[in-house]
Amino acid sequence: MGMRARGFFDAAGIQAIVGVTGRIHDVIRALQNGTLEGGDSLCKPGAGKGYGVDKSVCDHPHDSDKKHTCKHD
């Protein structure tokens, strides 16, 4: 989650926990017990829609029918 998204959640009073890994069952149990701990964000800069950070590498597949447009093509 980028800094901009974190700011939106903070402004709305929502605590975002990033960097959570593990089996979903264990993660949900830890969240319910109040023991869920986050870590470093698993997001890569530019992995979203490119707001604020230009992508240097395209991280989505290219369809032969070109249903999407890439700025790098």
C-alpha positions in Angstrom: 0.0 0.0 0.0 1.4 3.3 -1.0 1.8 6.4 1.1 -1.2 8.1 -0.5 -3.5 5.2 0.2 -2.2 5.0 3.8 -3.0 8.7 4.1 -6.6 8.1 3.0 -7.1 5.3 5.5 -5.5 7.3 8.3 -7.8 10.2 7.5 -10.8 7.9 7.7 -9.6 6.5 11.1 -8.9 3.1 9.6 -5.8 1.2 10.8 -4.1 -0.5 7.8 -1.9 -3.4 8.6 0.6 -4.2 5.8 3.2 -6.9 5.3 1.0 -9.7 6.7 1.9 -13.1 5.5 0.8 -16.6 6.4 -2.1 -19.0 6.0 -5.3 -17.1 5.8 -6.9 -19.1 8.6 -4.0 -18.1 10.9 -4.1 -14.5 9.8 -7.8 -14.2 10.5 -7.4 -15.9 13.9 -4.6 -13.5 14.8 -6.7 -10.5 13.7 -9.6 -11.8 15.8 -7.3 -12.3 18.8 -5.8 -8.8 18.4 -2.3 -10.4 17.9 -1.9 -9.7 14.2 1.4 -8.1 13.5 2.4 -6.4 10.2 5.8 -6.1 8.6 7.4 -4.3 5.7 5.0 -3.5 2.9 4.8 -6.2 0.3 4.0 -3.6 -2.4 6.5 -2.6 -5.0 6.6 1.0 -6.0 4.7 1.6 -9.2 2.9 -1.7 -9.0 -0.5 0.1 -8.9 -1.8 2.3 -11.6 1.4 4.4 -11.7 0.2 7.4 -9.7 3.3 9.2 -8.5 5.8 6.7 -9.6 6.6 5.8 -13.2 6.9 2.2 -13.9 10.1 1.1 -15.4 9.0 -2.5 -16.0 5.6 -3.6 -17.2 4.2 -6.1 -14.7 1.1 -7.3 -16.5 0.8 -9.8 -19.4 0.4 -8.6 -22.9 -2.6 -10.0 -24.8 -2.2 -10.5 -28.5 -5.6 -8.8 -29.0 -4.3 -5.6 -27.2 -7.3 -5.0 -25.0 -5.2 -2.6 -22.9 -2.8 0.0 -23.8 0.7 0.3 -22.3 2.6 3.6 -22.4 5.8 1.6 -23.0 4.6 0.0 -26.2 
